[in-house]
Amino acid sequence: MTPETKLEDIFKQLAPRQKIALKNLGLKTVNDLLYHFPYRYENPADLKRIGEVFEGEQVRVWGKVKKIDYEKTWKKKMNIAYATVEDPTGRIKLVWFRQPYIAKMLPEGSCAIFSGKIAMRKNEKYIANPLYDIVPCNVIPAFSKEDSAKLQPLYSASSGVSSLWIAKAISKILQQVETPEFLPKEIVEKYHLPEFGKALRWAHFPKTEEHASAAKKRFAFEEVFLMQLLRMSQKEEIKKSSGIKLENIEKLQDEFIKLLAFKLTAAQEKAIGDVAKDLKSGHPMNRLLEGDVGSGKTAIAGCAAYILAKNGMQATYMAPTEILARQHFETFYKLLTGMGIKIGLLTSSISEKFPSKINPKLPTHISKNQLLKWILAGEIQILIGTHSLIEKKVVFKKLGLAMVDEQHRFGVMQRSRLFKKTSLPPHFLTMTAPPIPRTLALTIYADLDVSLIDEMPAGRKPIETKIVPPKERNIAYEFIRSKLLEGDQAFVICPRIEPKDPSKEGWMKAEMKSVKEEYKKLKEKIFPEFEIGLMHGRLTPKEKEEAMRRFRDGKTQVLVSTSVVEVGVDVPNATIMLIEGAERFGLAQLHQFRGRVGRSEKKSYCFILAGSNSANILKRHKPLPPAKTRFELPENE
């Protein structure tokens, strides 16, 4: 028996429904089954005996269903499912309100783990609306001290193949298959990993939680290690392959830098140098540009696109949102006005071309079909857009550079579709704002060369960040009012669009701020003297564009929005960021929001308001105010 042996060759008596179940689970070979790890382990020592529970106790009990049914109450017309379950020590009743289907989910004779609070009615114990997890009836051993320490694996199963069947099948295979170690001995010893065969036994049939944890560590390490090897081998293959070699790199690079209205930072200059070196190497560039929000990554992308366009090639720039694509389009055409370069914008709802024949300083709307024809003919030298760029209809004449903004928001398949737009591999430049832990970056982006922009443009003042307790909310509002009167603008971020119904979602969820209710409150009660704008994901592209245009033009003083403005939105006059329900966002996301302000020489402010004033929330947000860049935040965020 080898890892490649098919399960049908081992288990020759499989019924048709079992074969279908294994196929649905993706289990075809011995190796598939060995890597089908338990989703959790049941420890009988954590379970309460039914005969020992008491009123008011939150418990988890194992029981066999002896009786189950449902009925509709006469007075309230309410469907109620009820059951009686037992273990060797006693019986208890279970009741589910408005869930009659439970009677079909837990047939008589089935076994499950039930979780809930013990209540009393007419001197009889019961559990109302318990959560349940169906398990094989013999997965929980007798409640003896000897057996209680033995962890029982629970597997993802399918109709026809139970968790117990999988456990028995794996046990049989482990007794027959050879499991030689394939990781280098020095690595196994250095990281204190169990060897392969032992790790498999501990993963499926651990005697202790420590065994299960050690196996999990081994296979997590293995996955990362093998992924790194694959990425690094791909990187070596790319370096060996032929790519588009460009001319006059230094001259065109200097030309572009002179177009900029600001001086590049040393980190930007180094990044441009890295890109230039790749473009003239004769091999496909495969580079990740990693920099904090507002660090100037777009300038490097613009320089690369300019060099390609001046070499008679085409460049494309894919952004994750329509708002960001529109912003990059405006940045590019304003910067390259008069340079004889034609630029296109393509999203699901917009198709534009720059320059316009009527006004060479402005773009013009054109039909999507016409834009596609110009792209195919090579007349559009730089194309900016969203996922629309990877549609089959978009065909380039000579694509030489593919750029992806906010790398972490696109999947591997989405990025790979850009490469299929041309026969010769194009140069590839990808950007990401939230720096990730170095170990994770080595795994995910091991096939990419990395350029780091770790400094901010000159003249930028640190953003003053304050965690605002509920009692100081009005003070924050008054401060914002004073800044609005001075001509500044503000963002207000909320976690959701619509307010929740408290009767359905519970008071904690009902407290979550929504853009619609905050917009109404700010407009009518807090800042009635100012224009308030609204932005969220359910608006049409035209409505989003109009909301952002009014905010950028200063016609709207406050923009109330969801996280759609998290990435890339650049409004230099916006100096205030107020984040509602901050506990709903991670530190990296909060930092992204904060990066929407502080994009000019004006002093900027970020106010963080949590829905709760608990010590845990304040402790969690504590690292954000002193962190000037995302690199200074905790790595686990």
Disulfide bonds with the S-S distance in Angstrom:
Cys111-Cys137 2.05
